[in-house]
Amino acid sequence: MSRSSPLSLFALLVASTALAGAARADVSDGGVAYPEVGGWGQAWGEDDMPVRSAPPVRPRPAAPIPSYVAPSYVPPPPAAALPSLPLAPSPVPVVSRPAPPLTDEMGQAYPEVGGWGQAWGEETSAPAAVRPRSAAQSPGQPVAAPAPRPSAPAAETAPAPGAVAPRLRATVTPGGGLPAQAEETAAQARRRGVSVSMEPADISPDAVGLRRPSRIIPSPKAKLERDQEGSAPPVHMEADQVLYDRVFEVVTAKGRVEMVQSGRTITADTVSYNLKKDLMGASGNVVLTEPTGEITQADYFELTGDFKNGVAENLRLIMADNSRLTAVSAQRYGGDRTDFERVSYTACEPCRDDPGRTPLWQAKALRVTHNQAEAQVEYRDAWVEMLGIPVLYTPYLSHPDPTVKRKSGFLAPTMGYNSTLGTSFTTPYFFVMSDHEDFTLVPRFMMPDSKSVKVTKSDPDDLATATLQHVHLLGEHRWRGVRGEAKSVGSITADKDDGKIRGHVESKGLYELDRTWRAGWQAQYQSDEVYRNLYRIRTENDRPWLLTRPYVEGFGRRNYAMAEAMSFQGHRVVTDNSKSPVVLPHFMHQAISEPGWANSYWTFDSDVLSYTRSRGTVAQRISHRTGWTLPMTSPDGQVVSLTTSMRGDGYRSEHLQNYSGEVTAGRAVPEVSMNWRYPFARQGTVMSQVIEPVAMVAMSPRGGNDDKIPNEDSLAFELDETNVVRPNRLVGLDRVEGGLRGGYGLKWSGYPARGGRLGVQAAQGWRRNADATFGPTSGFTDTFSDFLGRVDVAPTGTLALNSRFRLDKNSLQLRRNESTVSVGPPALSLAATYGYLSSVSSTAGDIYPRRQYLSYSASSALSQYWKATASMSQDLTKDGGTLSWTANTTYNDECFAIVAAMSRYYTDAPGLLSGYNATLTFVLKTLGEAPLGLF
C-alpha cells in the first residue's frame, strides 16, 4: 500500500473543507426574486415597532488585500461598512441610501472577493450595532425592533417570473416571547418564499453562547441525514440579527451566528451573503466544525457562492486525532485546487504550563498545494523540526491525498548492516494492479566484501549471478475479493561466496465456494535451512519447519468434512529430507446426531489417509468410529457421561521395518468408558471455593498395535494433568490403548472477594496391565503413572505464578516442570521462567533429548513516557550456556516515540554467524517512522 506520509495530509483536507464546505444560502428553482430574510426587529417591519439599543459589536479593521493573491487579482472598488439598517435608540424612521452597484471589471465572480468592507457595497449610514458574542441575552429581555421604513414598490416585492429564492432557514433566539410584530414579519417572509422558524432562547448556552452539535457524528447517522436532505440540503441558521439590504441584495447575519448544513457547523461574529454577486464571507472568531470531529478556526474567509474560488487567512485546525495544523493563508482556485502558504503540522499537544512552547517536532512547508482533481498533495520547501531545529529537508515532495487509499509509488527506504551480508539499502515500490489486487517489490541492495564476489563479464549468466550477489529481491502479491483473499511472498538472491541461487516462496489463501464449502492453501519452501535466518525473513507461523497444505473443508450444523494434502520441509522434521512424508490425500468427516432418548446422542468419525516418501514406509489407512454417549446428572449434582463405541481400522503398507513387500493389517476396537465428576461449591465473604473430584474408567480389548501397522501420527506423547483422565491417552490413530484402565484427580479453585483466582490440580493414571506402547521415558510404563499437577496463583496485585509438573511416582523426583513467576509493580517488575523436560522416546526412537533452561527478565516504567526491559535465556544442560540476551529502551508520548533495542544471539547453523542485533527506530506519530538496523 502506498503509505502517503501524513505530513498534514488529513489536516489539509479539513482546510480545504473550511474553504469549500461553509454553509450558504442554497438557491433552488422557483420562488421569489427578492428573499426578504432578516433579523427580527430589523429587516421586515413596515409598521412602527419599538426598538432597543444594543451593545456595540467588537470592532475589526478592514483587511488589506493579502499578499498571496495572484497577480491577476483585481480588487473591487472601495466600499463603506456593510449595508444594513442600524439599531436606533428611538423609533425614528430610517431610510436606506442606495450606493452605486458593484461593477465587475473582469467579468468574473472571484475577482470581486476582497477584505471585509469591500466586497458587498457601501452605505452612508453606520452599520448596525449588535451584541458581542460573549454577552448572553438575559431572559425576558425584549427583542430589538426596527424603525419603520417605506414600503417597497410592488415591482420590488412581487416575485419576478423565473426568479429563484434561497432555501434559508433563519432562527432567532429571543429572551422571552415573540411580539406580534415579529409574527407579522415572519408571515410576510413566508409569502415571499422564505422558510422562517422562531425558537425560544437557549437556556444553557455554552461558554461563547453557542449551541453546538455533537463533536463527532457517527457515520451511519451522517449518511442517513444526507440521504434525507437530498442533493440540496437546507441551511439552518441562528443569529442575533439577520439583515437584508434590498438595493445590494446582501443578507447579513450578525452577533452569535451559527449555521448548520448536513452536520457541518460554522460559527462567526458576522456572516454575509451577496446574492447578486454570489459571494459569501465570514469574519470574527470563525469556527468550522466537521461531522467527523475536525475543527477549523480562521480570522476570516471569503468564498464565491459555488465554492470554487476563495481566500482565507490564519487557518488553525484541530483534527479528530488531536493533531494540529496552521497556515498563514490559503487560496482556492476552480473548485479543485487549494494553495496553502507557510504551513506547519504537529501531532504534539500544547504544553499545559506554556502553550506557546515549541512542540517536540513539527513538519513545515513554505507552500502546499492540494489538487483535488488529481487527488494529489504537493510540498515545496518542506522540512521537519525537532525542538525547533531542522533535521530533515526536501525541496519537493508529492503523495496522494487521504481520499486515495492505494496508489503506486515508492515507499519509505530503510538502511541496515549485517555482519555476514554487510551494509544494505532497501527501496520498496508499491504497484496497484486493480481495486482488489496489488504487488510490492522490495529490492535490497547489499555491499558485501568485494573479495567474495566473482564476476565474469564475458558470460551473461555469471553477470546475472554476480548482480544477484549484490541484490536480494523480495516480492509480495496481495489479493482480496468478495469471497476470498490470498497473499504470496517470494524472494531470490545469490550466495555471496559461491554464487548459488537461494530463495524462498510462501503463499496462503482462502476462498469461499458457497455457504458450506471453502477452499484454501498454504505453501512454503526455502532453498536451504538457514536462508530465512540469514536474510531476516519471517514466515506465517515462524516455525522451524515448513508446511505445504492445500485443503477443502465444509461446515454443517452438526457435521464437518475436510480434504487435504501435506508435505513438510525442515531439519527439525527429519534429518534426511527424502524420508519426509507427502500426505496425499487425507479425508476426514465428523458428525453428531440430534439429541435422542434422555439427551443421548451418536457420533460418527471417519478418516482416510495415504502418504508416500522417497525412502521409507509408504502406507494407506482407513478408519471409522461410531459412538453413543449418554450424559446424566444426579439430583445431588454428580455429573456422569457414559460412552460406548466401535472403531475399525484397515492398513496397507510397503517398506515396513522387518517386512518386505506389501503388508495389510486391520483391527476392531470396541470400547466402553465412563467419566465422573462431583463439584462442591462454598461461598464465603473472603473467598469462594470449588472442589471437584474427577475420575475415568475405560475398557477395551488388549493389544491391537500389531507391528504390521505403521506408526506415523502417534510418535510424540507427553503425559499431563489433562490427558491422563481421557479414555485414549495417545495422540493420533495409529496406536490405541487397550485393557482396563482409568484415571483420577482432584481440582480446587479459589476466588477471593478482591478478585483474581487460585487453583490447584493433581491427577494420576492407572491401568491393569503394562503397555509397551508408551515409551520408557513417558512416565507411564508401569501400572500407575507419574503424579501430574498444576498450580495457578493469579491474585489482583503484583504476583503471578503458574507451574506445571510431573513427579516420579516412586522417588518423587522432578521429571518435567514448566514454571513462570512474576512479581513487582510496573515501576519494577521481575519475571523468571524455568523449564525442564526429560528426554522423550517411543518405539520408533528418540524424539528429543533432555532439555533444561532458565529465562529471566526485568522491566521498569521509569516514568510516564520511559520504559526499559532486559531479558536473558540460558541453557542449563552440561554443555549449555547463554542462549541469548536482549535489552531495549522505549520513549513513547502522544506524538513521538523512539525504540532502541540490542540483542546477542548464538547459532551453530552452517553459513550463519553468531552476533549482535541492534535496531534504532524513530517514530513521528501520524507522519511515519525511520528504522535503522545492525545485525
N, C-alpha and C positions, 0 to 999 in steps of 0.2 A: 504494500500500500504506500502511496506517495504521502509521506508524513510531512505535510506542509507545516513549516515552522510557525507555531502560533505566536510569532512576534507581533502581537496585536491584531492578528487577522480576525479573531472573533470580535474584538472591540471595534475594528474598522467597519464591519458590517453594521454594528449598532450605530456608529457615527453616520453611516450612510442612511440608516433608517431615520436618524434625527433630522436629516435634510429631506428625505423622501417620504416620510410617513406621518407628518404632522396632520392633525385634524383640520379639516377645511369644510366650507360650505359646498355641498355636492349638488351640482346643478343637474336636474333631470328634465325630461321633455314635458312640455305642457305646464302651464301655471301663469303667474303674474309677472309682468315685466319689471316691477319695482318692489323687491322684497322689503317691506317696512319693518325689519327686525330691529328692535331697540330695547334699551333698559326701561324698566318700569319707572314712570315718573319723568322720562326724558324724551323719547323719540315719538311716542304715539299720540299724546293728548292733543285734542283740538278744543277742549273746554278748559276753563280756568281750574287749576288744581294747585293746592298749597305745595310749596317746596321747602326744603330744609337745606341748610348748609352742611357741608361735609368737610372733614379734614383734608388738607391739601395732599395730593399724591406725591410720592417721593420723586424729586427731580432727577432727570437723567439727561446729560448733554447729548446733543446730536452727534451721531457717529460720523467721522470722516470717511471718505472713500478708502476702503482697505488697500494696502499696498500690494496685496496679492492678486488683485483683479487684473484680468487680461488687458493688454494694451488696446484692444478693440472696444473696450468698455466705454460707453458714453453716459455720463451721469445725467439724471433728469434735471430740469430747471429748478432753481431754488424754490422752496416752499415754506410756508409757515407751519405752525403746530397742526396737529391732526384736526380736521374739520369736524367739530362736534358742538353740540349745544351745551353751554355752561350751566352749572348749578347756581342759582341766584338766591340771595337771602330773602327776597320777597317776590310774590307772583307778579312780576313785571314782564310784559311781552318782550320776547327776544326774537329778532328776525335774522335769519342766516343770510350773510352776504356772500353770494357765489363768487368763487375765484375762477380765473381762466382755466379751462380744462387742460389736462396734461396732454402734451403732444408727443408723438413717437417719431423722433427724427430718424431712427434707424429702421423703422418698420418692423421691429421685433418686440417681443414681450419682455425678454430678460434684461435688455439694457435699462429698463425702467426701474430695476431694483436698486435701491440706494439706502442710505442711512435713514434712521427714523427722523421724521420731519421733512423728508424729501419725496418719498415715493407716492404719497397719496393726494397731494394737493395743498392748498393754502386757504386760510380763512383769517379775516381781520380780528374776529373775536378770539378771546383766550380759550384755551382748552378747558374742558370740564374738570373740576376738581373731584377726585374720588378718594375714598377711604383707603389708607395704606393697608397692605396685605397683613401686616402684623396686628392690626386692630380688629378685634372681633366685634360683631354687631350685638348690641345689647337687646335682650328680649323685650318685646313690646315697643321698640322704637319705630316710629312711622317711616314708611318708605318715601324716599325723595320723589317729588313730582315736578314736572317741568312747567315752565310758564307757557301759556297758550301761544300757539304760533298760527299764522294764517293757513287756512285750508289750501291744500294743493289743488291745482286745476284738475278738471276731470280727465284731461288727457294724461295727466301725470299719475293719477291713482288708478285709473282703469287698466285692466290687463290689455296689453297690446297683442295683436294676432301673432301667433307663433312664438310668443315670448316664453321664457322658462323662469322658474323660481327655484332658488336653492332649498334643499330639504334640510333646514336648520331647525334644531330644537333648542330654544332659549329657555333657560330656567333661572329664576331669581330666588334668593333665599332671604325673605324679609324677616324682620324680628318678630312680627306679630301677624295679625290678619291682614288680608289684602283689601285696600279701599275699593269702593265701587268703580272709581275712575279706572283703576288698573284692569278690572274685569272688562269694562267697556273697551279699553285699549286692546286687550287680548282678542276680543271679538272682532275688532277692526282688522287685526293682523291675520286672523284666520280667514276672513273674507278675501284677503289678498293672497291666500295660498301658502301661508307660513304656519308651521306647526309650533304652537307655543304651549308650554306647561308651566304651572306655578306650584312650587313646593314650599313647605314650611322651612324655617331656619334649621340648620344643623345644631342640635342641642349640644353635642360634644365634638366640636371641631378639633383637628389636630393642632400641633404647635404653630403652624402657619395658617390655620384657618381653612384648611382644605380637607375635603373628604376624598380619600384615595381608595382605589380598588385593592384587592389582594396583591401582594408583591409579585407572586408568581401564579399565573392562571394555568391549571392543568391543561395539557394538550388536547385531551378529548373534549373538555368544556369549551376551549377556544375554537376548536373545529366546529362544534355544534353551533356556537354563536355565529361564526362566519357563514355557515350554511343557512341559518335562519335569516340573517341580514341580507343575503344575496350579494350580487356583484356591486351594488351601490349602497353600502351601509350608511345609515344616517349619522349625523354628528350631534352628540348631546353636549350642551354647553351650560355651564353655570358661571355667573359673573355678578358683581355688584351693579354694574351698569352695562347695558348694551345699547349703543348709539348708532344711528343711521343718518348719513348725510345724503340727501336726495340728489343734490347737484353733482357731487363727485361719485355717488354710488359707492360709498365706503361704509362698511359695517365695522364698528369698533367696540370691543369688549374691554372694560377696564375694571380695576380692582382685583378681587380674588377670582381670576379667570381659570376655569377648569374645563377642558374639552376632552370628551371620551368618544373613541370610534374603534369598534372591533377590539376592545380590550386594551387599546393603547390610550394613554392619558397624557395630556400636555397641560401644564400649568404655567402661568406667567402673570406679570402685572398688567400687561397690555397685549391684546391680540387684535390685529386689524386685517380686513379682507376687502380689497378693491375689486368690485365686481366688474367694473369697466375694463380695467387692465388685467384682471385675473391674477392679482398679486396678493400674497399673504405674508404676514410678518408677525413676530412676537418679540417682546423686549421685557427686560426686568425680571430677573430670577426665573428664567426659562428652564423648566424641568420636564423632560420626556421620560415616561415610564413605559417600558415594553411589557407585553403579557408574559414573556419569558423571564422577567426579573431585571433586565438591564435598565440602568438609569443614566440619562444623558442630561447634562447641565450646560448652559451656554449663556453668554451675555445677551446675544440677540441672534436672530437668523431671519433671512428673507427668502421667499420662495415664490416662483410662479405657480399659478393655480394648478397646472398639470404636473407639478412636482419635478419637472425636467431640468430646471435651472435654479440656482440659488447660491447664497453665500451665508456663512456663519462665522462667528468669532469666539475664541476662547472656549473651546469644547472641553468638557470634563465628563468622562464616562466611568461608570462602575458596573462591571459585568456581573452576571449571576454567580460566577465563581469567586467574586470579590476582588478580581484583578482590576487594574485601573489604567486608563489611557487619557492623555491630554493632547490637544492640538491647538496651536495658536490661531489657525484659521482653516477653513475648508470651503471649497467651491465645487459646485456640481454643474456638469455640462450634459445636455442632451438626454438626461434621464438615465444614463447608464455608465457615467464616469464621475468619480469624485476625487479631487486632489486635496490632500492634507499637507499642511506646512508645519514643520518643526514639531514632529510627533514624538512622544515619549510613552513607554509602556512598562508596567511592572506588575508582578503578582504579589509584591510585598505590601503588607498592611502598614499604614502610617504609625509612627511611634506614638504611644499614648501621651508620654510626657512632652514630646517635641514633634508635633505633626509635620512641621516643615523640614524635618531632618532628612538628609539624603537617604533613599532606600538602599538596601543591601545590594541590589542590582536593578538595572533598568536598561531597556533597549530604546535607542533613539534613532531617528532618521530625519534628515532635512526635508525630504519630500516623499510622500507615499501616495501612490495612485491606485485606486481600486476601479478596475474595469469590469463592470458587472456583465456587459455583453459577452466578454470572453472569460468571465469568472476567474480573473487573474489579479493578483496583488503584486505591485512592483515597488521596490525600495531603491532610493538613491541616497548615497552617502549615509549608510546605516552603520551603527556600532553598538556594542554592549559595554556598559559601565559596571564596575564592581566598586562599591563605596565611592562612587563619583569618579573613578579612574577608568579611562577607556582601556579595554583589554582585547577587544576583537573588532575589526573594521572590515567592511566590504563596500566598494563603490557602487555595486549593483546587486540586487537580489530579487528573484521572482519566484512565486509559488502560487498554486491555486487558492482561491478563497474557500471559506468553510462550506459553501454550498456544494463544492466538488468533493465527494467522498474518496474518489480514487482517480489518479491521473499519472500518466507515465512521466518518469523523470529520475534523476539521481537522488539517492538517499544520503544521509549524513555519513561521511567517511570515518573510519576508525584506524588506529595505529596500535602496534603491539610488538613485543620482542619475545622470541623463544630461543632458549639456549641450544636447541637442536636445529631449528629451522632458520634462526636469525631474525632480522628485522622484517616486518611485514606491514603492508598498507592495503586497506580494503576499501573499495569504492562500489557499493551496491547500486544496481539500476533496477527500477521497478517499471514493468511494462503491463499496461492494461490491455487485455485481449478482447474482453467483452464486459457486459454489465455483471456477469457472474463468473468471470474467469480472469486470472492474472498470472504473471510469471515474474520472478525476481532472480536476477543474475548477480552473483556475488563473486567477483574476481578478487583474489588475494595475491598481491604481488610480493614475492619473497626475495630477500637478498642474502642467500646463504654464503658460506665460504666459497670463493671462486675456484679454489683448488679442486673441489669435488664436482665441478661442472665440466663436462667434456662435450665439446661441440665440434662436429664435423660439417663444415659449411657445404661440402660437395654433395652430401647426402641429405635430401629433403626430409627423410624420416628422422635422421639424427637431429636435424634442425628443429623439427616439431617436438621431439623429445626434450631437447635442450631448453626449448621455450617452456614446456610444462614443468621443468625442474625449477623454474623461477615463478610459476603461476599455479595457484590452486583454484580451480573453477568449481563453484557450487551453484546449483540452480534449484529453485523451489517453485513448483507449479501448484496452484490452488484453484479449486472449482467448487462452487456451491450453487445448487439448484433448488427447485421447489421440493423435490423428493429425495434429495441426497447431497452428498458432499464428498470431496476427495482431496488429498494432499500428497504430493510426491516430491521427494528431495533426492538429488544425486550429486556426486562430486567426482572429480578426476584430477590427477596430478601425476608427476613422475618423481621417482625417488631421487633425492639429490646426489646420491652416491653412484648407483648403478643404472639409473635411468629406467628402472622397472615401473610400468604403469600401475598405479594404485588408485583405488576409489571405493565408493560405496553407493548403494541405492536403497531407498526406503520409501514405501508407499502405503497409504492407508485410506480406505474409503468405505462408504456405506450408501446403499440405495434402497429406497422403499419401493418394492414391487407392487404391493397393494396393502390393504388394511391388515392383512395377516402375515404376509411374507416380506422379508427383506434380505438383501444380499450384501456382502461386504468382503473385504480382503485386507490383509496385512502382508507386506513383502519386505524383507530385509536381507541385505547381502553386503559384504565387505571383502576387499581383496586379501587382507591379512588381519591377524589378530590385534595388532597394536595400532592399526590405522586410525581408528576413532580417537584413541587417547592421544596420539601424536598430533593430530590436526584439530583437536578440541571439537569434535562433532558429537552432539548428543542425539540419541535416538529416542523413539517414542517412550519406552519404559526404562531405558538406560540399564538394561540387564546385561550380564556377562555373556549371554548367548543371543543369537539372532533367530527369529522365527518368521517363516513364510506360511500364511494361512488364509486361503480363500474359503468362504463359507456361505451357506444359505440357512436361514432359520425362520420358523413360523411360530406365532403366538396365538393360542386359543384361550377360551375362558378357563378350561380345565386341562389343557394339554400343551405340550411344547415339542417341536421337532427341529432337528439340526443336521446338516450335512456339511462336512469339512474335509480339507486335506491339509497336511502339515509337513514341513521339513525344517530341520534345525542346522545351525552352524555355530561353532564356537568351541574353544578348547575346554570350557567347563562342562560341555555336554559329553564329549568323548574325545580321547586323545587322537584317535585315528578318524578323520572325517569320513573315510569310506565306510566306517561302521555306523555312522549316523543314520537313523531310520528316516524313511519317507513314508508318511501315512497317507494312503490313497486307496479307498476313501474311508471316512468314519461317519456312520449314521447313528443317530440317537433319537429316541422318541420316549416321552413320558406323558402319562395321562392319569387323572384322578376322577373317579366317578362321583355322581351326586350322592349326598348322604342318604343312607337307607335305614334299615332297621336299627333302632337305638343309636342313631347317628353314626353307624359304621359306614365304611367306605372301602372301595377297591383301588389299588394302584397297579399300573402296568408300566414296566420299564423294559425297553428293548435297546440293544446295542449291536452294531455290526462294524467290524474293524478289519482293515487289511493294510499291511505295511511290508516294505521291502528295503533292501540295502545292498550295496555293492559287495560287502563282506559281512557275513554273519547270518543270523536267523531271519528267515522270511516266513510270515505266517498270516493266516486269516482266522477271524474269530466271529462267532455269532452267539449272542447271549440274550436271554429273556427272563424276566422275573415278574410273577403275579403275586400280589399280596392283598391281604384283607386285615383291616385294622378296626378294633372296637375300642373307642375311648369311654372311660367310665369315671364318675366322680361320686364318692360315697357321701352319705349325709354328714359325716364328721369331717369332711374336707380332704380325704385321701384321693389322689389323682392316679389312675391306673390306665395303662394303654396296653392292650393285648394284640399281638400281630402274628399272623401265620402267613407263610409264603412258600412258593415253589420256584426254584431257579434252575434253568438248564443252560449249559454251555457246550459249544462244539468248536474244535480247533483242527486246522490243517496246517502243518508246519514243514519247513525244509531247513536243512543245515543245522539241526539241533545238536547240542553237545551230547556225545555218546551215541548219536543216532545218525545214520546216513540215509539219504533219500527222503522220500515223502513220508510223514508221520501224521496220523489222525488220532484224535482223542476226544472224549466227551465226558460229561458228568451231570448228575442231577442232585440238587441240594435242597431238600425240604428243611424248613426252619420254623421254630416256634419261639417267640420271645415275649417278655413282659417287662415293662418299665413302671416303676412305682416311685412316688414322692409324696411327702406328707408335710406341707408347710405349716409352721406355727408362728403367729404374729403377736407382738405385745407392744402396745403403745405406752409411752412414758413421757413425762414432762421434760426430761433431759435428753432422752434418746429413745427412738422407736427401734424395735429389733424384729428380725425374721430369721427363724431357724428352720432348715429344711433338710431332712434326711432323704437320700435318694438311693435306689437300688435297681439292678437289672439282672435278669436271668434269661439265658437263651439255650436252646438245644438244637443240634443238627448232627447228621452222621459225621463220624471222624474221617479224616483223610480228605480225598478229593484233590490233592495237589500232586498229581502224577508228574514224573519227570518228563513225560511226553507233552506236557502243557508248558509252553514257554512263559517266561515272566518278563514283561516289559513295563507294566504300569504299577506294579506292587513292590518295587525295589526299596524305596525310601520309607522308613517308618519311624515316627517319633511319638513315643508314648507320653501323653499329658493328661491333665485332670478332666479334659472334655471328652476325649475319645475312649477313655478307659471304661466308661459306663455305656458303651454302644454295643449292640449285638455283634457287629462285624467291625473289629478294630483295625483291620487292614485297609489300605487305600487301593483303589483300582479294582479290577475284576479278575485279574489273572490268578490271584491267590485268595482262598477262602479259609475262614477259621471254623473248625468243627468241634464236636463234642459238647459236653455240658460245661457251661462257663457263665460267668457273671461278673458283677462289679458293685461296689457300694461306696458311699461317700456322704459327706455332711457339708452343708453350706450355712454360713452365718453372715448376716448383713446387719449393720447398724446405721441408723440415720439420725445424727444429732439434730437437736432443735435449731441450732445455729446454722445448719446447713452442712453440706459435704456428705461423705459416705465412707464407711469402714466395711471391709469384707475379708472373710477367711474361708478357704475351701480346701478340703482334703478328700482323697479318694484312693482306692486300691482295687485292682482287678484280680480275679481268680479263675481257675479252670480245673476240671477234674484230672485231665491228662496233659502232660507237657506237649508242646507243639514245636517242631523244628523249623516251622515257617518263620518264626521270629528269630532275628539274628542274635548272636551271643552277646552283643552289647546293647540290645534293645531295651533291657530292663524287664523282660517278661519271658525268660527262658524256663522258669520253674512253674510250680503250681500257683504261686502268688506272685504278683508283680511288685515292682518297687513302689514306694509311697510317693504319691503325687500331691502337690499342694500349690496354693496361690494365696498371696496376701496383698490387699489393696488398702492403702491409707490415703484418703484424699479429703481432709477437713478443709473448711474455709480458712485460709490463712497462708502461712509461708512454708508449709511442709507437705510433701507428696512422696509416697513410697509405693512401689509396685515390684513384686517379686514372685517369680515362678520357679519351682524347684522340683527335683526328683532325688529321693534319698534311697540308698541301698536298703532293701528290706531286712537284711541281716546285720550289717555293720553301721547303718545309718550314715554311711559316707556319701558325700555330695557327688552325684553323678551328672547333674545338669542344674544350671542356675542362670537365670536372667533377671537381674535386679537393677532398678533405677530409683535414685533418691535425689530430691532437690529440696533445698532449704534456703530461706532468706527472703527479704523483701526486694522489691525492684531496685532499690539503691545498691544492693549487693546480694546476688543470688548465686549459689553454688549448686552444682549438679554432678553426679557420678553415675556411670553405668558399668556394671560388671557382667561379663558373660563367660560361662563355662559350659562346653558341650563335649561330652566324651565321644570317642570315635564311634561311628555307625557302620555296620556291615550287614550284609544279607547273604543269602545262599549264592548270589552271583558275584560276591566280592565286596571290597571296601567301598563305602560311599564317600566318606571324608574322614580324615584323621582327627585326633583330639584338638580342640581349639579352646583358647583361654585368652581373654583380652580385657582391657580396662580403658574406659574413656571418661574424662572429667572435663568440666568446663566451668567458667565463671563469667558472669555478666553483671554490668553495673550501669544503671541510668544515672550518669554523673550529674545531669541537670535536666531541665525540661527539653532541651534540644540535643544533648550529647549522650551517646551510648557507646559502650565498649564491651567486646566479648573476646574470649580466648578459650581454646579447647585443644586437647591432645588425646591421641589414641596410642595405646601400647599393646604389643603382643607379649603375653606373659609366659609363653612356652620357652623351652630350653634355648633354642636358637633365635628367639624373638628379639624385640627391641621396639624402638619408636616407629610407629606406622606413619603418622602424620601429625602435624600441628597447624593450627590456624589462629590468626588474630586479626581483628578488624575494629575499626572505629567509625562511627557514623554521626554526622551532624544533620539534623532534619528539622526545619521550621516550615512556616506556611508557604514559603516561596523558594527556598534554596535547600539543597542537600549535597553533601559530599560524603563519599564512601571510600575509605582506604582499607584494603584487605591484603594480607600476605599469608601464604601457606607454604609448608615444606612437605613434599611428597617423596615416597620411595617406591621403586619398582625394579623388578628383575626381568622384565619382559625384554626380549631381544630388539634392538633398534630404538629403545626408549630409555632416556637417561633420567635418573633421579635429579630433582632440582627444586627450584622455588617458583612460586606463582604469586605475582603481585599485580594488583589492579587498583587504579585510582579513577574514580568516576565523579564528575561534576554534573549536577542536575539543576537546571533553572526551570522550575516547575511552570508548566504551560508553554515553555519555549523549547526545551529539548535537553539532551544530555551529551556529554563528551567523555567517552571512556578511553582509558589508556591501560594496556595490559603488558605485563612482563612475565614470561614463563621460563 
